[in-house]
Amino acid sequence: MAINDLTPDEITRALPRIMAWRIDPDEPVVCPRCEAAGLKVIDRSARPYAEWYALNCRACGMEGTMHIPLAGPSGMS
């Protein structure tokens, strides 16, 4: 997983929030840095190989991207 401008603790908090956003994108997302509601999540994924998310918080100015690699097709090494 690659990340811009987020600490390990923020990454830990961001992952379940992104998953919740994927389930219900209309529900407000809380920023992993300042805990304010309203984190903007943009899915820039290139599935089936990776998930990419752009994160932006107006409250604290945090901007970052998260890259979550996914398993490639079976038989590839």
N, CA, C and O atoms as a GROMACS GRO file, in nm:
protein
  308
    1MET      N    1   0.085  -0.116   0.000
    1MET     CA    2   0.000   0.000   0.000
    1MET      C    3   0.090   0.123   0.000
    1MET      O    4   0.183   0.131   0.081
    2ALA      N    5   0.065   0.216  -0.087
    2ALA     CA    6   0.139   0.342  -0.091
    2ALA      C    7   0.047   0.453  -0.046
    2ALA      O    8  -0.074   0.446  -0.062
    3ILE      N    9   0.106   0.556   0.010
    3ILE     CA   10   0.024   0.666   0.063
    3ILE      C   11   0.101   0.798   0.050
    3ILE      O   12   0.223   0.800   0.061
    4ASN      N   13   0.030   0.906   0.027
    4ASN     CA   14   0.088   1.040   0.030
    4ASN      C   15   0.044   1.108   0.158
    4ASN      O   16  -0.074   1.105   0.192
    5ASP      N   17   0.134   1.167   0.227
    5ASP     CA   18   0.101   1.265   0.329
    5ASP      C   19   0.008   1.216   0.440
    5ASP      O   20  -0.062   1.297   0.501
    6LEU      N   21   0.004   1.087   0.468
    6LEU     CA   22  -0.073   1.036   0.581
    6LEU      C   23   0.020   0.954   0.670
    6LEU      O   24   0.107   0.883   0.622
    7THR      N   25   0.000   0.966   0.799
    7THR     CA   26   0.080   0.890   0.894
    7THR      C   27   0.027   0.745   0.899
    7THR      O   28  -0.083   0.718   0.852
    8PRO      N   29   0.105   0.654   0.956
    8PRO     CA   30   0.055   0.517   0.972
    8PRO      C   31  -0.076   0.510   1.050
    8PRO      O   32  -0.164   0.430   1.016
    9ASP      N   33  -0.091   0.592   1.153
    9ASP     CA   34  -0.217   0.593   1.230
    9ASP      C   35  -0.333   0.642   1.143
    9ASP      O   36  -0.444   0.589   1.153
   10GLU      N   37  -0.309   0.741   1.060
   10GLU     CA   38  -0.415   0.793   0.971
   10GLU      C   39  -0.454   0.687   0.867
   10GLU      O   40  -0.571   0.674   0.832
   11ILE      N   41  -0.356   0.612   0.819
   11ILE     CA   42  -0.385   0.504   0.724
   11ILE      C   43  -0.475   0.400   0.790
   11ILE      O   44  -0.572   0.354   0.732
   12THR      N   45  -0.440   0.364   0.914
   12THR     CA   46  -0.519   0.266   0.988
   12THR      C   47  -0.663   0.313   1.005
   12THR      O   48  -0.756   0.233   0.993
   13ARG      N   49  -0.681   0.441   1.034
   13ARG     CA   50  -0.817   0.496   1.049
   13ARG      C   51  -0.887   0.511   0.915
   13ARG      O   52  -1.009   0.498   0.907
   14ALA      N   53  -0.812   0.539   0.809
   14ALA     CA   54  -0.872   0.565   0.677
   14ALA      C   55  -0.927   0.438   0.612
   14ALA      O   56  -1.031   0.444   0.546
   15LEU      N   57  -0.861   0.325   0.628
   15LEU     CA   58  -0.903   0.204   0.557
   15LEU      C   59  -1.048   0.164   0.586
   15LEU      O   60  -1.123   0.143   0.490
   16PRO      N   61  -1.092   0.150   0.712
   16PRO     CA   62  -1.232   0.113   0.734
   16PRO      C   63  -1.329   0.222   0.690
   16PRO      O   64  -1.444   0.192   0.654
   17ARG      N   65  -1.286   0.347   0.691
   17ARG     CA   66  -1.373   0.457   0.648
   17ARG      C   67  -1.394   0.453   0.497
   17ARG      O   68  -1.503   0.483   0.448
   18ILE      N   69  -1.290   0.415   0.423
   18ILE     CA   70  -1.304   0.399   0.278
   18ILE      C   71  -1.396   0.282   0.249
   18ILE      O   72  -1.481   0.290   0.160
   19MET      N   73  -1.381   0.173   0.323
   19MET     CA   74  -1.469   0.057   0.303
   19MET      C   75  -1.614   0.095   0.330
   19MET      O   76  -1.704   0.056   0.255
   20ALA      N   77  -1.639   0.170   0.437
   20ALA     CA   78  -1.776   0.215   0.467
   20ALA      C   79  -1.828   0.305   0.356
   20ALA      O   80  -1.945   0.296   0.318
   21TRP      N   81  -1.743   0.392   0.303
   21TRP     CA   82  -1.781   0.480   0.192
   21TRP      C   83  -1.818   0.398   0.069
   21TRP      O   84  -1.913   0.432  -0.002
   22ARG      N   85  -1.744   0.291   0.043
   22ARG     CA   86  -1.776   0.206  -0.072
   22ARG      C   87  -1.913   0.142  -0.056
   22ARG      O   88  -1.986   0.125  -0.154
   23ILE      N   89  -1.950   0.107   0.067
   23ILE     CA   90  -2.081   0.046   0.092
   23ILE      C   91  -2.193   0.149   0.079
   23ILE      O   92  -2.297   0.121   0.021
   24ASP      N   93  -2.170   0.270   0.133
   24ASP     CA   94  -2.272   0.376   0.129
   24ASP      C   95  -2.206   0.510   0.099
   24ASP      O   96  -2.174   0.584   0.192
   25PRO      N   97  -2.185   0.542  -0.030
   25PRO     CA   98  -2.116   0.666  -0.065
   25PRO      C   99  -2.190   0.794  -0.028
   25PRO      O  100  -2.131   0.902  -0.033
   26ASP      N  101  -2.317   0.784   0.007
   26ASP     CA  102  -2.393   0.902   0.046
   26ASP      C  103  -2.375   0.936   0.194
   26ASP      O  104  -2.411   1.046   0.237
   27GLU      N  105  -2.321   0.844   0.272
   27GLU     CA  106  -2.300   0.866   0.416
   27GLU      C  107  -2.172   0.949   0.434
   27GLU      O  108  -2.071   0.920   0.372
   28PRO      N  109  -2.175   1.053   0.520
   28PRO     CA  110  -2.055   1.134   0.542
   28PRO      C  111  -1.939   1.049   0.595
   28PRO      O  112  -1.958   0.957   0.674
   29VAL      N  113  -1.818   1.082   0.548
   29VAL     CA  114  -1.697   1.013   0.591
   29VAL      C  115  -1.618   1.106   0.682
   29VAL      O  116  -1.605   1.225   0.654
   30VAL      N  117  -1.567   1.051   0.791
   30VAL     CA  118  -1.491   1.129   0.889
   30VAL      C  119  -1.343   1.127   0.849
   30VAL      O  120  -1.288   1.021   0.816
   31CYS      N  121  -1.280   1.242   0.853
   31CYS     CA  122  -1.139   1.256   0.818
   31CYS      C  123  -1.050   1.178   0.915
   31CYS      O  124  -1.071   1.185   1.036
   32PRO      N  125  -0.952   1.103   0.864
   32PRO     CA  126  -0.863   1.028   0.952
   32PRO      C  127  -0.761   1.118   1.025
   32PRO      O  128  -0.692   1.072   1.115
   33ARG      N  129  -0.752   1.244   0.986
   33ARG     CA  130  -0.658   1.336   1.051
   33ARG      C  131  -0.726   1.423   1.156
   33ARG      O  132  -0.682   1.426   1.271
   34CYS      N  133  -0.833   1.493   1.118
   34CYS     CA  134  -0.894   1.590   1.210
   34CYS      C  135  -1.027   1.543   1.268
   34CYS      O  136  -1.083   1.608   1.356
   35GLU      N  137  -1.076   1.429   1.220
   35GLU     CA  138  -1.201   1.370   1.268
   35GLU      C  139  -1.326   1.451   1.232
   35GLU      O  140  -1.433   1.428   1.288
   36ALA      N  141  -1.314   1.546   1.139
   36ALA     CA  142  -1.430   1.621   1.092
   36ALA      C  143  -1.506   1.539   0.988
   36ALA      O  144  -1.445   1.471   0.906
   37ALA      N  145  -1.637   1.546   0.992
   37ALA     CA  146  -1.718   1.480   0.890
   37ALA      C  147  -1.704   1.558   0.759
   37ALA      O  148  -1.685   1.679   0.760
   38GLY      N  149  -1.714   1.488   0.648
   38GLY     CA  150  -1.709   1.555   0.519
   38GLY      C  151  -1.586   1.525   0.436
   38GLY      O  152  -1.559   1.596   0.339
   39LEU      N  153  -1.510   1.423   0.472
   39LEU     CA  154  -1.395   1.384   0.390
   39LEU      C  155  -1.445   1.347   0.251
   39LEU      O  156  -1.539   1.269   0.237
   40LYS      N  157  -1.382   1.402   0.150
   40LYS     CA  158  -1.419   1.369   0.012
   40LYS      C  159  -1.332   1.252  -0.032
   40LYS      O  160  -1.209   1.257  -0.023
   41VAL      N  161  -1.397   1.146  -0.080
   41VAL     CA  162  -1.328   1.027  -0.129
   41VAL      C  163  -1.360   1.013  -0.277
   41VAL      O  164  -1.476   1.012  -0.316
   42ILE      N  165  -1.256   1.002  -0.358
   42ILE     CA  166  -1.272   0.982  -0.502
   42ILE      C  167  -1.206   0.850  -0.539
   42ILE      O  168  -1.088   0.830  -0.513
   43ASP      N  169  -1.283   0.761  -0.598
   43ASP     CA  170  -1.231   0.631  -0.640
   43ASP      C  171  -1.164   0.647  -0.776
   43ASP      O  172  -1.230   0.678  -0.875
   44ARG      N  173  -1.034   0.626  -0.779
   44ARG     CA  174  -0.957   0.633  -0.904
   44ARG      C  175  -0.895   0.497  -0.935
   44ARG      O  176  -0.785   0.487  -0.989
   45SER      N  177  -0.966   0.394  -0.898
   45SER     CA  178  -0.915   0.258  -0.907
   45SER      C  179  -0.896   0.211  -1.050
   45SER      O  180  -0.963   0.255  -1.143
   46ALA      N  181  -0.801   0.118  -1.063
   46ALA     CA  182  -0.773   0.052  -1.190
   46ALA      C  183  -0.795  -0.098  -1.169
   46ALA      O  184  -0.708  -0.180  -1.198
   47ARG      N  185  -0.914  -0.132  -1.120
   47ARG     CA  186  -0.944  -0.272  -1.092
   47ARG      C  187  -0.930  -0.353  -1.220
   47ARG      O  188  -0.957  -0.298  -1.327
   48PRO      N  189  -0.892  -0.475  -1.215
   48PRO     CA  190  -0.886  -0.565  -1.102
   48PRO      C  191  -0.749  -0.567  -1.032
   48PRO      O  192  -0.728  -0.650  -0.945
   49TYR      N  193  -0.658  -0.478  -1.068
   49TYR     CA  194  -0.522  -0.488  -1.016
   49TYR      C  195  -0.492  -0.401  -0.895
   49TYR      O  196  -0.402  -0.433  -0.817
   50ALA      N  197  -0.564  -0.293  -0.878
   50ALA     CA  198  -0.536  -0.204  -0.765
   50ALA      C  199  -0.655  -0.113  -0.738
   50ALA      O  200  -0.736  -0.085  -0.827
   51GLU      N  201  -0.663  -0.068  -0.615
   51GLU     CA  202  -0.759   0.035  -0.577
   51GLU      C  203  -0.679   0.161  -0.544
   51GLU      O  204  -0.580   0.155  -0.472
   52TRP      N  205  -0.724   0.273  -0.598
   52TRP     CA  206  -0.663   0.403  -0.572
   52TRP      C  207  -0.774   0.496  -0.524
   52TRP      O  208  -0.880   0.503  -0.584
   53TYR      N  209  -0.748   0.566  -0.415
   53TYR     CA  210  -0.846   0.661  -0.363
   53TYR      C  211  -0.777   0.795  -0.339
   53TYR      O  212  -0.670   0.800  -0.279
   54ALA      N  213  -0.839   0.902  -0.385
   54ALA     CA  214  -0.795   1.037  -0.353
   54ALA      C  215  -0.880   1.082  -0.234
   54ALA      O  216  -1.002   1.068  -0.235
   55LEU      N  217  -0.813   1.137  -0.133
   55LEU     CA  218  -0.880   1.183  -0.011
   55LEU      C  219  -0.855   1.332   0.005
   55LEU      O  220  -0.743   1.380  -0.012
   56ASN      N  221  -0.962   1.406   0.040
   56ASN     CA  222  -0.950   1.551   0.057
   56ASN      C  223  -1.041   1.596   0.169
   56ASN      O  224  -1.160   1.564   0.170
   57CYS      N  225  -0.984   1.670   0.264
   57CYS     CA  226  -1.063   1.723   0.376
   57CYS      C  227  -1.056   1.876   0.374
   57CYS      O  228  -0.948   1.934   0.385
   58ARG      N  229  -1.170   1.938   0.359
   58ARG     CA  230  -1.174   2.085   0.361
   58ARG      C  231  -1.144   2.141   0.500
   58ARG      O  232  -1.087   2.250   0.512
   59ALA      N  233  -1.182   2.068   0.604
   59ALA     CA  234  -1.166   2.119   0.740
   59ALA      C  235  -1.019   2.138   0.777
   59ALA      O  236  -0.984   2.240   0.837
   60CYS      N  237  -0.933   2.042   0.743
   60CYS     CA  238  -0.792   2.052   0.784
   60CYS      C  239  -0.696   2.067   0.667
   60CYS      O  240  -0.577   2.089   0.687
   61GLY      N  241  -0.747   2.056   0.544
   61GLY     CA  242  -0.663   2.071   0.427
   61GLY      C  243  -0.586   1.946   0.387
   61GLY      O  244  -0.504   1.951   0.296
   62MET      N  245  -0.613   1.835   0.453
   62MET     CA  246  -0.543   1.712   0.421
   62MET      C  247  -0.579   1.667   0.279
   62MET      O  248  -0.696   1.664   0.241
   63GLU      N  249  -0.476   1.633   0.203
   63GLU     CA  250  -0.494   1.576   0.070
   63GLU      C  251  -0.398   1.458   0.060
   63GLU      O  252  -0.281   1.469   0.095
   64GLY      N  253  -0.448   1.347   0.014
   64GLY     CA  254  -0.363   1.231   0.000
   64GLY      C  255  -0.424   1.130  -0.095
   64GLY      O  256  -0.539   1.142  -0.136
   65THR      N  257  -0.344   1.032  -0.129
   65THR     CA  258  -0.394   0.922  -0.210
   65THR      C  259  -0.356   0.792  -0.141
   65THR      O  260  -0.252   0.781  -0.077
   66MET      N  261  -0.442   0.694  -0.157
   66MET     CA  262  -0.413   0.561  -0.104
   66MET      C  263  -0.414   0.463  -0.219
   66MET      O  264  -0.506   0.463  -0.302
   67HIS      N  265  -0.313   0.379  -0.224
   67HIS     CA  266  -0.302   0.274  -0.324
   67HIS      C  267  -0.308   0.141  -0.250
   67HIS      O  268  -0.226   0.114  -0.162
   68ILE      N  269  -0.405   0.059  -0.287
   68ILE     CA  270  -0.421  -0.072  -0.224
   68ILE      C  271  -0.407  -0.176  -0.335
   68ILE      O  272  -0.499  -0.195  -0.414
   69PRO      N  273  -0.290  -0.245  -0.342
   69PRO     CA  274  -0.274  -0.347  -0.446
   69PRO      C  275  -0.367  -0.464  -0.424
   69PRO      O  276  -0.394  -0.503  -0.310
   70LEU      N  277  -0.416  -0.519  -0.532
   70LEU     CA  278  -0.503  -0.637  -0.528
   70LEU      C  279  -0.430  -0.753  -0.594
   70LEU      O  280  -0.334  -0.733  -0.669
   71ALA      N  281  -0.475  -0.872  -0.567
   71ALA     CA  282  -0.414  -0.990  -0.628
   71ALA      C  283  -0.435  -0.986  -0.779
   71ALA      O  284  -0.543  -0.950  -0.827
   72GLY      N  285  -0.334  -1.022  -0.852
   72GLY     CA  286  -0.343  -1.030  -0.997
   72GLY      C  287  -0.414  -1.158  -1.038
   72GLY      O  288  -0.453  -1.238  -0.954
   73PRO      N  289  -0.431  -1.176  -1.167
   73PRO     CA  290  -0.496  -1.299  -1.215
   73PRO      C  291  -0.420  -1.423  -1.167
   73PRO      O  292  -0.298  -1.421  -1.155
   74SER      N  293  -0.493  -1.530  -1.139
   74SER     CA  294  -0.427  -1.652  -1.093
   74SER      C  295  -0.335  -1.704  -1.202
   74SER      O  296  -0.363  -1.691  -1.321
   75GLY      N  297  -0.226  -1.762  -1.159
   75GLY     CA  298  -0.127  -1.814  -1.254
   75GLY      C  299  -0.016  -1.716  -1.282
   75GLY      O  300   0.084  -1.752  -1.345
   76MET      N  301  -0.030  -1.589  -1.237
   76MET     CA  302   0.077  -1.490  -1.257
   76MET      C  303   0.169  -1.493  -1.137
   76MET      O  304   0.123  -1.507  -1.024
   77SER      N  305   0.297  -1.479  -1.160
   77SER     CA  306   0.391  -1.471  -1.048
   77SER      C  307   0.490  -1.360  -1.068
   77SER      O  308   0.577  -1.339  -0.983
   0.00000   0.00000   0.00000
